[in-house]
Amino acid sequence: MCSRAASVGLFVALLAAGPAGAFEPAEIEAAAAVARVVEPDVRWLADDAFEGRGSGSPGAAVAAELLIDQLTAIGPGLDTLASGREAYHQRFDFSRSNLLAVVPGGARAEEYVIVGAHYDHFAPGGCAILVDPICNGATDNAAGVAAVLAIGRALRTLPEPPARSVVLALWDGEEIGLLGSKHFVANPLVPLADIAAYVNFDIQGSNLAPSLRQLSLAIGAESGGELLQSLTQDAIETVGLDTRPLSITFGQGRSDYLPIWSAMVPVVFFTDATNACYHTTQDDLDVVDFRKLAKQSEIAFRLVLALAEDVARPPLVGQVAVDTFEDLVVLSDLLTLLLADYDSVLPPYQPNLVQLEELARSRVAEGPEAFVQTDALSIALPVIDLATNGFPCDPLLLPEPAGGAALALAALGLAAVRARSR
């Protein structure tokens, strides 16, 4: 996720109720299983060999070519004026490049759903050095990239293409000002008016605290009205991960959804927010919750497929609220859950947690009729500070690593990557 300094400011379950021409439930479930396979890609992309994937660095360039290896197995490059591997590149700023592939659609192939994540992070020394000098960015954002790739592979296992085409976008330069997504909007490789929606990943497989291990966030679905909100909620309920909706304000403009939303495209931004490992060298493999990440990837797969299949397109909602009473309820629930982690909170922040929880709970008790705009936002800002600075970055707070079979698979994938990079 872009730093504050750099910021600028499902398919439903597809059962009998699905639209005409929907895939069979068994076909969806088989594809969803593929969407859950994320761990191997996180492991190789967060390897020290890439020295943090700092935008414009040699390590990022090597990672980009290996990512193109993965994309070529999924679909053609998006740039129809280029050929071969160059069709996957959208180069800008001399040494930076977005990576873009497409799963061609069927009946409405000229319309697009985009699912994206940034693949850049920081070169050595570019983030806070807590353990070692390499800023591997495992949750920010190797995990998001792995989910994009898994969704692409899942779509290709379906017996026929979805109605709309699906673009897989891996952005560069996010950490230094959303440069890649801004460049795409200024130089689109498909007409912006033909993009039905954008699904963004930034910081996934991450946990703020022990009590929030099964909690995640879906930000900004109101930008696509009731249709985008309902499709998002249907996907979440099908998978079962506790993913709470928040208004688009709470994304703080700090990820690649912002330029695309600003270009009049509805968006959903999936994130686990920023914890104490954020932008430090401790954002490494031992803080990635792979079981949570697998569920997050499946949620987005079901949403992307729903968006690609539904006859209707989410309408862009031009006027969205700064915050809502529902946002206040989400924040209040989160703070109440955090009370269980009081002993893990750093001492200077313990009173803050108690006071914030009492304040949020009292405002919720007053009811929606007493809510005024910015009530939820005024709670959110100190919550962000608490989550980022009030807990230690402690891998021991997270679930144990995946079992032997998954680790063996990851080891094979990493060996293959290293062999290709020689």
MARTIGU-379347 format. One record per residue (C-alpha): residue in one letter; residue number from 1; x, z, y. Coordinates in pm, 1 decimal. Example, Ala and Ser with C-alpha at 12.3 -4.5 7.8 and 13.67 -1.06 7.14 Angstrom:
 aa   i       c1       c3       c2
  a   1   1230.0    780.0   -450.0
  s   2   1367.0    714.0   -106.0
***
This chain:
 aa   i       c1       c3       c2
  m   1      0.0      0.0      0.0
  c   2    120.6    -83.3    348.4
  s   3    267.2    208.3    542.9
  r   4     83.2    354.4    840.7
  a   5    347.4    212.5   1067.4
  a   6    289.2   -134.6    925.1
  s   7    -92.3   -118.3    928.6
  v   8   -303.6   -316.9   1175.1
  g   9   -505.4    -43.1   1317.2
  l  10  -1888.9   -772.7  -1298.6
  f  11  -2004.5   -901.7  -1412.6
  v  12  -2264.6   -644.1  -1503.6
  a  13  -2278.1   -542.1  -1867.6
  l  14  -2417.8   -893.1  -1937.7
  l  15  -2685.6   -774.7  -2171.0
  a  16  -3031.8   -925.3  -2195.9
  a  17  -3093.4   -883.7  -1823.5
  g  18  -2806.9  -1118.0  -1731.7
  p  19  -2861.3  -1454.0  -1558.1
  a  20  -2933.7  -1770.6  -1750.9
  g  21  -2624.0  -1907.6  -1919.7
  a  22  -2454.2  -1567.2  -1935.3
  f  23  -2185.6  -1507.0  -2194.3
  e  24  -2277.2  -1320.4  -2509.2
  p  25  -2212.0   -944.2  -2495.2
  a  26  -1957.9   -971.0  -2777.5
  e  27  -1765.9  -1235.8  -2582.8
  i  28  -1755.0  -1011.2  -2278.1
  e  29  -1638.2   -713.1  -2479.7
  a  30  -1359.8   -912.4  -2642.9
  a  31  -1239.5  -1032.8  -2303.3
  a  32  -1267.8   -681.5  -2157.5
  a  33  -1030.7   -558.0  -2428.2
  v  34   -773.3   -808.8  -2304.1
  a  35   -826.3   -691.2  -1945.6
  r  36   -726.6   -340.6  -2051.7
  v  37   -377.2   -448.7  -2165.9
  v  38   -176.5   -358.2  -1855.9
  e  39    107.2   -130.0  -1960.1
  p  40    369.7   -389.6  -2064.4
  d  41    355.9   -572.0  -1730.1
  v  42    383.4   -250.2  -1530.3
  r  43    687.4   -147.8  -1732.5
  w  44    890.2   -463.2  -1677.6
  l  45    789.3   -510.9  -1314.4
  a  46    885.1   -152.3  -1224.2
  d  47   1224.8   -183.9  -1391.9
  d  48   1539.8    -97.8  -1194.6
  a  49   1663.1   -455.3  -1250.7
  f  50   1450.2   -573.4   -956.8
  e  51   1588.1   -307.6   -720.4
  g  52   1247.4   -228.7   -575.6
  r  53   1120.3   -584.3   -515.6
  g  54   1182.7   -550.0   -143.8
  s  55   1015.4   -842.9     33.3
  g  56   1266.8  -1122.4     82.6
  s  57   1526.1   -958.2   -143.9
  p  58   1701.5  -1116.4   -443.8
  g  59   1520.1   -872.7   -671.4
  a  60   1182.4   -985.0   -540.1
  a  61   1280.3  -1349.2   -590.5
  v  62   1369.7  -1285.9   -955.6
  a  63   1046.9  -1091.4  -1006.9
  a  64    850.6  -1378.8   -850.4
  e  65    988.1  -1632.0  -1096.0
  l  66    907.5  -1405.5  -1390.0
  l  67    556.6  -1357.7  -1252.1
  i  68    517.5  -1734.1  -1237.0
  d  69    610.4  -1739.9  -1606.4
  q  70    305.4  -1520.8  -1662.6
  l  71     78.8  -1721.4  -1432.4
  t  72    161.3  -2057.1  -1593.2
  a  73     15.9  -1927.1  -1919.8
  i  74   -310.9  -1846.5  -1739.8
  g  75   -384.5  -2142.7  -1516.1
  p  76   -245.2  -2409.8  -1282.8
  g  77    -86.4  -2336.6   -947.4
  l  78   -326.9  -2331.9   -654.6
  d  79   -128.5  -2571.7   -434.0
  t  80   -253.7  -2913.3   -546.4
  l  81     -4.1  -3089.6   -316.8
  a  82    291.1  -2947.1   -509.4
  s  83    394.4  -2988.5   -871.2
  g  84    544.7  -2779.4  -1145.6
  r  85    640.3  -2422.8  -1060.6
  e  86    630.4  -2499.6   -690.0
  a  87    250.6  -2531.0   -713.6
  y  88    238.4  -2152.1   -767.2
  h  89    438.0  -2072.6   -453.3
  q  90    308.1  -2039.4   -100.1
  r  91    636.5  -1991.9     82.2
  f  92    663.2  -1840.1    429.9
  d  93    920.3  -1667.8    651.1
  f  94   1207.7  -1848.5    475.2
  s  95   1257.0  -1600.3    189.6
  r  96    903.9  -1480.2    109.6
  s  97    637.4  -1628.5   -112.9
  n  98    280.7  -1561.2   -217.7
  l  99    216.4  -1650.8   -581.9
  l 100   -118.6  -1817.5   -649.7
  a 101   -280.7  -1953.1   -966.4
  v 102   -637.1  -2053.4  -1047.1
  v 103   -866.1  -2029.7  -1347.4
  p 104  -1076.5  -2342.0  -1285.5
  g 105  -1449.7  -2284.9  -1287.4
  g 106  -1743.8  -2474.6  -1429.4
  a 107  -2074.4  -2548.0  -1257.0
  r 108  -1960.1  -2412.7   -917.9
  a 109  -1587.6  -2479.1   -947.7
  e 110  -1562.2  -2565.3   -577.2
  e 111  -1640.2  -2202.0   -493.1
  y 112  -1389.1  -1922.8   -548.6
  v 113  -1354.6  -1555.0   -628.0
  i 114  -1008.3  -1416.6   -548.6
  v 115   -854.0  -1114.7   -717.7
  g 116   -523.9  -1003.3   -571.3
  a 117   -249.0   -743.9   -535.3
  h 118     83.3   -733.1   -353.9
  y 119    396.5   -751.4   -567.9
  d 120    652.1   -648.6   -305.3
  h 121    770.6   -291.5   -253.5
  f 122   1098.8   -169.4    -98.9
  a 123   1465.9   -245.3   -139.3
  p 124   1696.9     53.2   -214.1
  g 125   1683.7    301.8     70.2
  g 126   1355.3    160.8    198.1
  c 127   1152.7    458.0     82.2
  a 128   1210.7    833.7     59.7
  i 129   1485.9    910.6   -192.2
  l 130   1372.6   1204.3   -405.9
  v 131   1525.4   1134.3   -747.6
  d 132   1717.9    806.7   -761.7
  p 133   1792.0    530.4   -510.2
  i 134   1552.5    268.6   -654.3
  c 135   1202.0    238.3   -506.4
  n 136   1029.1     95.9   -815.3
  g 137    673.0    104.7   -679.7
  a 138    510.3    153.7  -1019.5
  t 139    165.2    249.5   -887.9
  d 140    225.6     74.6   -552.5
  n 141    189.0   -191.2   -670.1
  a 142    323.1   -301.3  -1007.3
  a 143      4.7   -152.2  -1153.8
  g 144   -215.4   -370.0   -934.0
  v 145    -18.9   -682.3  -1024.6
  a 146    -53.3   -599.5  -1394.4
  a 147   -429.8   -571.5  -1352.2
  v 148   -450.1   -913.4  -1182.8
  l 149   -255.8  -1072.7  -1469.0
  a 150   -468.6   -896.2  -1731.1
  i 151   -789.0  -1015.5  -1564.0
  g 152   -659.1  -1372.4  -1561.4
  r 153   -576.8  -1355.5  -1932.1
  a 154   -916.3  -1203.2  -2006.7
  l 155  -1097.4  -1485.6  -1828.5
  r 156   -905.5  -1744.0  -2031.1
  t 157  -1022.7  -1588.7  -2358.6
  l 158  -1386.7  -1664.6  -2277.4
  p 159  -1534.0  -1959.6  -2470.3
  e 160  -1590.9  -2153.4  -2146.7
  p 161  -1490.3  -2112.6  -1782.4
  p 162  -1700.6  -1896.1  -1552.0
  a 163  -1915.7  -2088.8  -1306.2
  r 164  -1691.8  -2026.1  -1003.6
  s 165  -1315.2  -2070.4  -1003.3
  v 166  -1108.5  -1751.0   -992.9
  v 167   -786.7  -1738.5   -791.1
  l 168   -514.4  -1493.0   -892.8
  a 169   -323.1  -1393.7   -578.6
  l 170      2.3  -1195.7   -578.0
  w 171     90.3  -1128.7   -216.9
  d 172    435.6  -1085.5    -64.8
  g 173    523.7   -893.3    249.7
  e 174    237.3   -643.6    231.9
  e 175    465.0   -346.7    288.8
  i 176    593.8   -490.0    616.1
  g 177    263.9   -577.7    778.8
  l 178     34.0   -762.6    533.5
  l 179    239.2  -1075.2    596.2
  g 180    144.8  -1268.7    283.3
  s 181   -231.5  -1230.5    306.6
  k 182   -216.7  -1304.1    679.2
  h 183    -24.0  -1622.5    602.5
  f 184   -281.1  -1727.5    342.7
  v 185   -567.8  -1679.0    587.7
  a 186   -383.2  -1880.6    852.4
  n 187   -289.4  -2149.6    596.9
  p 188   -557.4  -2135.5    325.9
  l 189   -503.3  -2336.2      8.9
  v 190   -882.1  -2340.1    -46.2
  p 191  -1144.3  -2344.9    231.2
  l 192  -1214.8  -1989.8    345.9
  a 193  -1586.1  -2074.8    363.9
  d 194  -1579.7  -2143.8    -11.2
  i 195  -1452.0  -1797.6   -105.6
  a 196  -1743.4  -1592.9   -236.8
  a 197  -1557.3  -1259.3   -241.7
  y 198  -1215.6  -1097.0   -264.4
  v 199  -1125.1   -808.6   -500.2
  n 200   -809.6   -618.0   -398.9
  f 201   -587.0   -375.4   -590.7
  d 202   -344.7   -141.2   -416.9
  i 203   -222.4    183.0   -578.1
  q 204   -377.1    204.9   -923.7
  g 205   -312.8    427.2  -1222.8
  s 206   -231.8    708.4   -981.2
  n 207   -361.4   1066.4   -964.7
  l 208   -394.6   1278.7   -653.3
  a 209   -420.6   1605.8   -843.6
  p 210   -503.0   1737.8  -1193.3
  s 211   -872.8   1780.1  -1113.6
  l 212   -897.5   1418.5   -992.8
  r 213   -739.7   1245.2  -1290.8
  q 214  -1058.9   1054.9  -1368.4
  l 215  -1148.6    974.2  -1007.9
  s 216  -1084.0    651.2   -820.8
  l 217  -1219.6    473.7   -512.2
  a 218  -1399.1    144.7   -443.2
  i 219  -1383.2     71.4    -72.7
  g 220  -1577.3   -177.3    135.8
  a 221  -1840.3   -320.7   -100.1
  e 222  -2096.9   -287.6    179.2
  s 223  -1921.2   -587.1    338.6
  g 224  -2105.9   -801.4     82.8
  g 225  -2442.7   -632.1    115.0
  e 226  -2659.9   -500.5   -164.3
  l 227  -2546.0   -769.7   -408.5
  l 228  -2176.3   -680.0   -392.4
  q 229  -2256.7   -309.4   -396.5
  s 230  -2480.9   -340.6   -703.5
  l 231  -2238.0   -561.1   -896.7
  t 232  -1955.9   -318.4   -822.1
  q 233  -2160.7    -18.7   -930.4
  d 234  -2279.0   -193.8  -1248.0
  a 235  -1917.8   -262.5  -1349.0
  i 236  -1815.5     97.2  -1278.0
  e 237  -2104.2    240.1  -1479.6
  t 238  -2033.6      9.5  -1773.6
  v 239  -1672.4    129.7  -1800.3
  g 240  -1739.3    492.3  -1711.1
  l 241  -1444.0    580.1  -1486.6
  d 242  -1562.1    799.9  -1197.9
  t 243  -1506.7    552.2   -914.4
  r 244  -1662.0    661.1   -585.4
  p 245  -1770.2    415.6   -313.9
  l 246  -1645.3    458.7     40.9
  s 247  -1708.0    252.2    353.0
  i 248  -1450.9     -3.6    455.3
  t 249  -1322.5    219.1    738.6
  f 250  -1159.5    442.9    479.1
  g 251   -922.0    166.1    372.1
  q 252   -757.4    220.3    714.6
  g 253   -669.3   -149.6    731.8
  r 254   -364.7    -73.1    517.2
  s 255   -389.4   -336.9    245.7
  d 256   -440.9   -708.8    193.2
  y 257   -819.5   -690.1    198.0
  l 258   -804.7   -662.9    578.9
  p 259   -693.4  -1017.9    675.6
  i 260   -933.5  -1166.7    421.8
  w 261  -1228.1   -956.4    538.3
  s 262  -1134.4  -1048.1    895.7
  a 263  -1169.0  -1412.7    787.1
  m 264  -1538.8  -1344.0    709.8
  v 265  -1507.6  -1292.9    333.5
  p 266  -1677.7   -995.9    159.0
  v 267  -1427.1   -762.2     -8.7
  v 268  -1391.3   -470.2   -249.2
  f 269  -1071.3   -265.9   -236.2
  f 270   -989.6    -59.6   -545.9
  t 271   -740.0    220.2   -483.1
  d 272   -636.9    570.7   -587.6
  a 273   -523.2    650.0   -232.3
  t 274   -183.3    794.5   -147.9
  n 275    -35.6   1097.8   -320.9
  a 276    296.7   1280.6   -278.1
  c 277    481.5   1015.3   -483.0
  y 278    372.5    741.4   -240.6
  h 279    660.2    548.2    -84.6
  t 280    918.9    763.2   -258.5
  t 281   1154.6    690.9   -546.1
  q 282    930.9    907.3   -765.2
  d 283    667.9    633.4   -774.2
  d 284    804.8    537.3  -1112.8
  l 285    674.4    484.5  -1463.9
  d 286    636.1    853.1  -1543.1
  v 287    361.4    893.5  -1281.4
  v 288    148.9    600.7  -1400.9
  d 289   -169.5    699.3  -1583.4
  f 290   -195.5    396.2  -1810.1
  r 291   -527.4    499.3  -1963.0
  k 292   -682.8    521.8  -1618.4
  l 293   -525.5    190.5  -1516.5
  a 294   -671.9     17.4  -1822.3
  k 295  -1020.3    128.4  -1718.6
  q 296   -961.2     19.7  -1358.7
  s 297   -855.3   -324.1  -1475.2
  e 298  -1165.1   -354.4  -1693.8
  i 299  -1393.9   -254.3  -1405.4
  a 300  -1246.7   -525.6  -1186.2
  f 301  -1264.8   -781.7  -1468.1
  r 302  -1636.1   -718.2  -1507.7
  l 303  -1686.6   -738.6  -1131.6
  v 304  -1483.6  -1059.9  -1096.0
  l 305  -1677.6  -1220.4  -1379.7
  a 306  -2008.9  -1112.8  -1227.5
  l 307  -1908.5  -1261.9   -893.8
  a 308  -1796.9  -1582.4  -1063.2
  e 309  -2118.3  -1616.1  -1264.7
  d 310  -2396.7  -1499.1  -1034.7
  v 311  -2598.3  -1780.5   -880.5
  a 312  -2606.0  -1595.7   -547.8
  r 313  -2307.3  -1521.8   -327.2
  p 314  -2265.0  -1183.5   -157.9
  p 315  -2376.8  -1222.6    202.9
  l 316  -2118.8  -1120.0    458.9
  v 317  -2245.9   -817.5    649.1
  g 318  -2108.2   -856.5    997.8
  q 319  -2205.0   -513.5   1129.6
  v 320  -2086.8   -233.6    902.6
  a 321  -2105.7    137.3    978.6
  v 322  -1792.1    328.3   1070.6
  d 323  -1892.5    590.9    815.7
  t 324  -2207.1    716.9    646.4
  f 325  -2361.4   1033.8    511.5
  e 326  -2282.7    903.2    162.4
  d 327  -1912.5    894.0    258.7
  l 328  -1939.1   1259.1    363.9
  v 329  -2088.9   1348.9     24.0
  v 330  -1801.2   1175.5   -158.9
  l 331  -1540.0   1359.4     47.8
  s 332  -1718.8   1691.9      1.6
  d 333  -1729.0   1642.4   -376.7
  l 334  -1359.9   1552.7   -379.9
  l 335  -1265.1   1865.2   -185.8
  t 336  -1473.5   2089.2   -410.9
  l 337  -1294.6   1945.1   -714.4
  l 338   -959.8   2006.6   -545.4
  l 339  -1033.3   2378.2   -516.7
  a 340   -953.9   2398.0   -889.5
  d 341   -597.9   2290.8   -801.2
  y 342   -549.4   2556.5   -534.4
  d 343   -241.8   2701.9   -706.1
  s 344    -77.4   2357.5   -711.7
  v 345   -121.8   2307.6   -337.0
  l 346    182.8   2380.7   -123.2
  p 347    130.0   2717.0     55.4
  p 348    102.5   2578.4    414.1
  y 349   -186.2   2355.8    298.6
  q 350   -383.9   2609.7     96.5
  p 351   -585.3   2740.1    394.6
  n 352   -647.3   2380.7    503.7
  l 353   -802.9   2296.8    168.7
  v 354  -1039.2   2594.4    176.1
  q 355  -1143.8   2533.5    536.8
  l 356  -1196.6   2160.5    484.3
  e 357  -1405.0   2216.8    172.9
  e 358  -1626.7   2470.5    351.9
  l 359  -1669.2   2240.9    651.9
  a 360  -1757.1   1934.5    443.0
  r 361  -1998.5   2129.2    222.0
  s 362  -2176.5   2277.2    522.8
  r 363  -2220.7   1938.0    686.5
  v 364  -2362.3   1792.6    364.8
  a 365  -2603.2   2086.6    343.1
  e 366  -2734.9   1996.2    689.0
  g 367  -2865.8   1672.1    538.3
  p 368  -2850.3   1305.8    640.2
  e 369  -3074.9   1360.1    942.1
  a 370  -2800.2   1571.4   1105.3
  f 371  -2523.4   1320.8   1031.1
  v 372  -2359.2   1144.8   1324.1
  q 373  -2103.4    866.3   1304.4
  t 374  -1742.3    977.9   1256.0
  d 375  -1850.9   1303.0   1084.1
  a 376  -1709.5   1176.0    754.1
  l 377  -1409.2   1015.5    920.9
  s 378  -1315.9   1344.3   1087.8
  i 379  -1304.0   1503.6    742.2
  a 380  -1116.5   1213.4    584.1
  l 381   -811.1   1219.8    810.0
  p 382   -701.9   1574.9    718.8
  v 383   -790.4   1503.4    353.8
  i 384   -544.3   1212.4    357.5
  d 385   -276.4   1441.3    497.2
  l 386   -355.6   1704.0    233.3
  a 387   -340.9   1453.9    -54.2
  t 388    -16.5   1294.3     62.1
  n 389    173.3   1602.0    178.5
  g 390     -2.2   1907.4     36.4
  f 391     83.7   1852.9   -330.7
  p 392    424.1   1806.7   -494.1
  c 393    506.0   1476.0   -659.7
  d 394    513.5   1618.5  -1009.6
  p 395    490.2   1392.7  -1315.1
  l 396    399.3   1702.0  -1519.4
  l 397     61.0   1701.0  -1346.0
  l 398    -17.3   1371.6  -1514.7
  p 399   -128.1   1291.1  -1871.0
  e 400    133.8   1246.1  -2139.7
  p 401    276.8    894.6  -2192.2
  a 402     97.6    642.2  -2410.4
  g 403    140.7    647.2  -2786.7
  g 404    407.4    482.9  -2995.6
  a 405    232.3    149.9  -3050.1
  a 406    188.2     88.8  -2676.6
  l 407    545.2    190.2  -2605.1
  a 408    674.9    -43.2  -2875.9
  l 409    474.7   -328.7  -2722.7
  a 410    613.5   -247.2  -2378.7
  a 411    968.2   -240.1  -2513.7
  l 412    924.9   -585.3  -2663.3
  g 413    791.1   -717.4  -2333.8
  l 414   1078.0   -568.6  -2136.8
  a 415   1332.7   -711.9  -2379.2
  a 416   1179.0  -1056.0  -2334.6
  v 417   1188.3  -1025.4  -1956.6
  r 418   1552.4   -921.0  -1959.3
  a 419   1639.6  -1209.3  -2185.8
  r 420   1472.6  -1455.3  -1948.7
  s 421   1647.5  -1307.1  -1645.9
  r 422   1998.7  -1357.9  -1786.4
***
